[in-house]
Amino acid sequence: MKNKSKLKKMYVKYVIKSSILYYFFLLFGVALFLFLSLNLRLDVRESFNGTIEEQKIIIYGEHAPICNVIHIYENRNDAIYAVVVDEVVFQNNNTVLKLNDNENLVFVGDVQVELTVRQQTLFERIFRRAGKS
């Protein structure tokens, strides 16, 4: 019984009468949020029109992906496939993504290609761009 009364006295002394513990937790929470949001990096992906021919994907326009994994789909609601790119070549104002020979492509013809074009921090996404990519 003495331990409970001792804990009650400590709670009243440090939490209710003094706001030091409250401000400590508030400051700790804000510092933790800032630390995590400045260090957490998010991929920014954009979707482009493309065509699949043999073991290469041609995207209309010049786009430089920062990652060698791209995502292709015909209808985003059906299925999205991740594909590894071996080489990126720019020809005739188009981007040609050469694929590995052991990639099994399920599509032929026109597709949507999703590329990772840059990265941003969570802080930048929330406060600088207001949630917009």
C-alpha positions as CSV (number, residue, x, y, z in Angstrom):
1,M,0.0,0.0,0.0
2,K,2.9,2.3,0.7
3,N,4.2,1.9,-2.9
4,K,0.9,3.1,-4.4
5,S,0.7,6.1,-2.1
6,K,4.4,6.9,-3.0
7,L,3.6,6.6,-6.7
8,K,0.6,8.9,-6.3
9,K,2.7,11.5,-4.5
10,M,5.3,11.4,-7.3
11,Y,2.6,11.6,-10.0
12,V,1.0,14.6,-8.2
13,K,4.4,16.3,-7.6
14,Y,5.9,15.9,-11.1
15,V,2.9,15.7,-13.4
16,I,0.1,17.7,-11.9
17,K,1.8,20.4,-9.9
18,S,4.8,20.8,-12.1
19,S,4.6,20.8,-15.9
20,I,8.3,19.8,-16.4
21,L,7.5,16.2,-17.4
22,Y,4.7,17.4,-19.8
23,Y,7.0,19.8,-21.6
24,F,9.8,17.2,-21.7
25,F,7.5,14.7,-23.5
26,L,6.2,17.4,-25.8
27,L,9.7,18.5,-26.7
28,F,10.9,14.9,-27.1
29,G,7.9,14.2,-29.4
30,V,8.6,17.2,-31.6
31,A,12.3,16.4,-31.8
32,L,11.6,12.8,-32.7
33,F,9.1,13.8,-35.4
34,L,11.7,16.3,-36.9
35,F,14.5,13.7,-36.8
36,L,12.4,11.0,-38.5
37,S,10.8,13.3,-41.1
38,L,14.2,14.7,-42.1
39,N,15.8,11.3,-42.4
40,L,13.0,9.3,-44.0
41,R,13.3,9.4,-47.8
42,L,10.4,8.7,-50.2
43,D,10.5,7.8,-53.8
44,V,8.6,10.1,-56.2
45,R,7.2,8.1,-59.2
46,E,5.7,9.4,-62.4
47,S,3.8,7.4,-65.0
48,F,4.5,7.7,-68.7
49,N,3.1,6.1,-71.9
50,G,5.4,3.5,-73.4
51,T,5.6,0.6,-75.9
52,I,7.1,-2.8,-75.3
53,E,9.1,-4.3,-78.2
54,E,11.0,-7.6,-77.6
55,Q,13.2,-7.0,-74.6
56,K,13.0,-3.2,-74.5
57,I,10.5,-0.6,-73.4
58,I,10.3,2.7,-75.4
59,I,9.0,5.7,-73.4
60,Y,7.9,8.8,-75.3
61,G,10.1,11.7,-74.2
62,E,13.4,11.7,-72.4
63,H,13.2,10.6,-68.8
64,A,16.0,9.6,-66.5
65,P,15.0,7.0,-63.9
66,I,17.1,7.0,-60.7
67,C,16.4,3.4,-59.9
68,N,16.8,0.3,-62.1
69,V,13.4,-1.2,-61.1
70,I,10.4,0.1,-63.0
71,H,6.7,-0.8,-62.8
72,I,4.6,-1.6,-65.9
73,Y,0.9,-2.0,-66.3
74,E,-1.9,-1.8,-68.8
75,N,-4.6,-1.1,-66.2
76,R,-3.5,-0.1,-62.8
77,N,-6.5,-1.8,-61.2
78,D,-5.6,-5.2,-62.6
79,A,-1.9,-5.9,-62.0
80,I,1.4,-4.0,-61.8
81,Y,4.6,-5.8,-62.6
82,A,8.1,-4.8,-61.4
83,V,10.8,-5.2,-64.0
84,V,14.6,-4.7,-63.7
85,V,16.2,-2.5,-66.3
86,D,19.8,-3.2,-67.5
87,E,20.5,-0.1,-69.5
88,V,18.9,3.2,-70.3
89,V,19.5,4.7,-73.7
90,F,18.2,8.0,-75.2
91,Q,17.3,7.7,-78.9
92,N,15.3,10.1,-81.2
93,N,14.0,12.1,-78.2
94,N,12.7,8.9,-76.6
95,T,13.9,6.8,-73.7
96,V,14.7,3.1,-74.4
97,L,14.9,0.8,-71.4
98,K,16.8,-2.4,-72.2
99,L,15.7,-5.3,-70.1
100,N,17.4,-8.4,-68.8
101,D,17.0,-11.4,-71.1
102,N,15.5,-13.5,-68.4
103,E,12.6,-11.0,-67.7
104,N,9.3,-12.6,-68.7
105,L,7.1,-9.8,-70.0
106,V,3.4,-10.4,-70.0
107,F,2.5,-7.4,-72.1
108,V,3.1,-6.5,-75.8
109,G,2.3,-3.1,-77.2
110,D,1.2,0.0,-75.4
111,V,1.6,0.1,-71.6
112,Q,2.0,2.6,-68.8
113,V,5.5,2.8,-67.3
114,E,6.1,4.1,-63.8
115,L,9.6,5.4,-63.1
116,T,11.2,6.7,-59.9
117,V,12.3,10.1,-61.0
118,R,13.6,11.5,-57.7
119,Q,13.5,11.2,-53.9
120,Q,12.3,13.6,-51.2
121,T,12.2,13.6,-47.5
122,L,9.0,13.2,-45.6
123,F,9.5,16.7,-44.1
124,E,9.7,18.2,-47.7
125,R,6.6,16.3,-48.7
126,I,4.5,17.5,-45.8
127,F,5.6,21.1,-45.3
128,R,7.3,22.3,-48.5
129,R,5.1,20.7,-51.1
130,A,2.0,20.4,-49.0
131,G,1.5,16.7,-49.9
132,K,2.0,17.2,-53.7
133,S,4.6,15.1,-55.5
